[in-house]
């Protein structure tokens, strides 16, 4: 078992996400611990503190996790299969069972070879924003995806719920937050010609079809 992320519930319970491997199969994994550090045996489909979520025809791993106010758990990650990498978002009830009212029986899975999901956050309306990156023609581009609270793509965001960067550089989003004014800010890494890497901050704007990047270079901010 490998742990990639964690979140703390308001009652002190610790929720962690990652993956577990059995033979050649890798599946998404979510565990919950009591505040004293032992598994919460009231959690999971087998009431053993663990929830393993296999996704059909791919290896999956949780990369980011968040706990909603009502105790439901939202996690995102990457499903890697023969056709490439796809984003997934799953929602669990507070007892660790899949929330059948969310997306497709508790799991949203992007319909195309979208890329790798790295981080998620929840806005004040309960919409789920996922940040990551995809690779096309050996070049990485930032990807942002937004779901409605029920797990459907938010078609008011970007193109049918998805924004894909169009920079000539290699860019990856690895974290995302929502500001107090409900703006999305993602951070990540850019690789420039010659192989030099730097940090980026991505601000989607308008209807999120366009974006603005701040690139930190020797304490200067460059906008483009």
Phi and psi in degrees as a GROMACS rama.xvg file:
@    title "Ramachandran Plot"
@    xaxis  label "Phi"
@    yaxis  label "Psi"
@TYPE xy
-130.001  130.729  UNK-2
-101.504  131.634  UNK-3
-112.596  -24.0976  UNK-4
-159.205  165.965  UNK-5
-153.238  161.278  UNK-6
-147.479  148.394  UNK-7
-107.839  125.381  UNK-8
-73.8724  162.817  UNK-9
-63.25  -23.3019  UNK-10
-92.4339  8.5841  UNK-11
91.6494  -4.71643  UNK-12
-68.6369  145.007  UNK-13
-109.494  120.281  UNK-14
-108.834  126.925  UNK-15
-125.529  152.96  UNK-16
-132.707  154.175  UNK-17
177.339  -130.651  UNK-18
-153.587  160.717  UNK-19
-129.596  145.236  UNK-20
-120.648  132.672  UNK-21
-131.243  109.645  UNK-22
65.4621  -120.591  UNK-23
-100.66  6.36613  UNK-24
-101.899  130.165  UNK-25
-118.618  126.467  UNK-26
-126.71  149.141  UNK-27
-60.5636  142.137  UNK-28
-136.151  133.434  UNK-29
-130.239  131.92  UNK-30
-124.92  155.33  UNK-31
-130.778  133.053  UNK-32
-114.136  147.14  UNK-33
-70.166  163.294  UNK-34
-61.5919  -22.1304  UNK-35
-84.4846  -2.85904  UNK-36
99.9407  2.98428  UNK-37
-98.9204  153.682  UNK-38
-60.0718  140.785  UNK-39
-83.7433  102.27  UNK-40
-74.5512  0.922485  UNK-41
-90.4635  -1.32554  UNK-42
-107.783  141.05  UNK-43
104.392  159.821  UNK-44
-65.7383  -24.1144  UNK-45
-108.071  12.8233  UNK-46
50.7137  48.3084  UNK-47
-125.581  13.2986  UNK-48
87.0573  0.0276837  UNK-49
-129.355  146.538  UNK-50
-131.842  111.613  UNK-51
-99.5252  128.412  UNK-52
-120.418  96.0149  UNK-53
-75.9991  138.67  UNK-54
-112.4  136.642  UNK-55
-62.7812  133.288  UNK-56
62.0178  28.074  UNK-57
-159.24  161.704  UNK-58
-92.9056  136.821  UNK-59
-130.885  150.467  UNK-60
-149.458  139.697  UNK-61
-81.9009  132.757  UNK-62
-114.115  -19.1716  UNK-63
-154.121  148.947  UNK-64
-147.513  146.585  UNK-65
-145.613  147.439  UNK-66
-109.479  126.208  UNK-67
-78.9347  164.735  UNK-68
-59.2383  -35.7962  UNK-69
-80.6607  -0.0420503  UNK-70
100.82  -8.3926  UNK-71
-68.1177  153.539  UNK-72
-116.77  129.6  UNK-73
-116.126  133.359  UNK-74
-137.916  149.799  UNK-75
-126.568  165.413  UNK-76
-179.041  -164.94  UNK-77
-119.975  135.416  UNK-78
-108.613  111.917  UNK-79
-107.586  119.618  UNK-80
-138.127  -165.194  UNK-81
-64.3853  -26.8782  UNK-82
-94.375  4.1026  UNK-83
118.357  -160.941  UNK-84
-101.938  138.005  UNK-85
-130.161  147.55  UNK-86
-74.0235  142.264  UNK-87
-132.524  150.227  UNK-88
-133.879  130.283  UNK-89
-125.523  154.022  UNK-90
-129.35  131.099  UNK-91
-110.433  148.109  UNK-92
-70.1845  170.051  UNK-93
-63.5449  -19.5538  UNK-94
-89.8294  1.94192  UNK-95
93.1505  0.716306  UNK-96
-86.1097  151.089  UNK-97
-60.3378  138.158  UNK-98
-83.4479  102.558  UNK-99
-65.0961  -15.7798  UNK-100
-84.4479  -6.5722  UNK-101
-99.1927  126.34  UNK-102
49.1574  -127.761  UNK-103
-102.001  90.8831  UNK-104
56.0013  37.884  UNK-105
101.749  -5.23226  UNK-106
-134.131  127.687  UNK-107
-98.4626  132.802  UNK-108
-132.491  122.503  UNK-109
-60.1232  145.359  UNK-110
-84.5969  -4.72957  UNK-111
-131.412  173.151  UNK-112
-73.4122  74.6144  UNK-113
-79.0855  -47.2736  UNK-114
144.298  -155.068  UNK-115
-106.023  127.469  UNK-116
-89.4152  126.582  UNK-117
-109.877  -33.9014  UNK-118
-154.443  152.903  UNK-119
-137.025  160.024  UNK-120
-150.637  162.17  UNK-121
-117.762  130.324  UNK-122
-88.3594  -179.264  UNK-123
-68.1052  -15.6327  UNK-124
-96.3386  3.97811  UNK-125
84.2824  5.73188  UNK-126
-75.3154  144.844  UNK-127
-104.203  120.994  UNK-128
-107.781  126.462  UNK-129
-117.826  133.873  UNK-130
-117.391  145.624  UNK-131
-172.854  -145.973  UNK-132
-159.037  156.304  UNK-133
-127.949  157.406  UNK-134
-118.389  126.561  UNK-135
-138.964  131.716  UNK-136
53.2049  42.4099  UNK-137
63.0813  23.6011  UNK-138
-130.547  133.047  UNK-139
-90.0478  140.08  UNK-140
-128.434  143.31  UNK-141
-62.6377  138.547  UNK-142
-128.119  132.067  UNK-143
-122.391  138.358  UNK-144
-133.843  140.27  UNK-145
-129.645  131.913  UNK-146
-110.782  147.83  UNK-147
-71.3891  163.67  UNK-148
-56.2904  -26.1596  UNK-149
-84.1762  -1.82814  UNK-150
98.3553  6.28246  UNK-151
-92.0469  150.904  UNK-152
-60.8417  136.055  UNK-153
-84.1556  100.027  UNK-154
-70.83  -7.62391  UNK-155
-82.4711  -3.93242  UNK-156
-107.937  120.46  UNK-157
55.9776  -136.609  UNK-158
-104.458  102.239  UNK-159
55.683  38.1261  UNK-160
95.5419  1.25939  UNK-161
-133.228  137.792  UNK-162
-117.311  127.374  UNK-163
-119.343  124.555  UNK-164
-63.7104  156.19  UNK-165
-129.545  32.9346  UNK-166
-75.1253  156.954  UNK-167
-83.5436  -4.52455  UNK-168
-99.6419  168.972  UNK-169
-87.206  115.901  UNK-170
-131.007  138.716  UNK-171
-133.511  134.208  UNK-172
-95.5242  130.305  UNK-173
-120.593  -9.24411  UNK-174
-154.257  154.454  UNK-175
-149.127  143.153  UNK-176
-137.551  164.061  UNK-177
-112.876  129.715  UNK-178
-78.4849  171.44  UNK-179
-62.1644  -26.271  UNK-180
-90.5807  14.306  UNK-181
69.9102  25.4848  UNK-182
-90.9699  149.603  UNK-183
-94.4356  130.96  UNK-184
-129.872  122.448  UNK-185
-116.331  146.582  UNK-186
-120.338  161.307  UNK-187
-179.365  -146.087  UNK-188
-137.835  142.44  UNK-189
-121.502  138.571  UNK-190
-112.613  121.092  UNK-191
-97.149  175.298  UNK-192
-59.2915  139.251  UNK-193
91.2081  -5.02887  UNK-194
89.0241  0.220702  UNK-195
-69.6291  136.129  UNK-196
-111.493  152.518  UNK-197
-151.738  172.691  UNK-198
-90.6058  151.811  UNK-199
-132.037  154.229  UNK-200
-125.143  127.846  UNK-201
-111.014  125.098  UNK-202
-115.608  102.869  UNK-203
-66.1951  153.183  UNK-204
-145.613  177.549  UNK-205
53.1396  -124.694  UNK-206
-93.3014  22.8192  UNK-207
72.5536  16.0929  UNK-208
-80.6848  -20.1517  UNK-209
-124.531  164.662  UNK-210
-148.04  164.704  UNK-211
-127.439  136.97  UNK-212
-118.933  133.045  UNK-213
-102.816  124.354  UNK-214
-115.364  121.51  UNK-215
-83.7103  115.017  UNK-216
-133.409  107.919  UNK-217
51.3483  49.7153  UNK-218
68.9935  11.5573  UNK-219
-106.868  149.227  UNK-220
-108.248  126.19  UNK-221
-112.391  127.111  UNK-222
-106.774  137.927  UNK-223
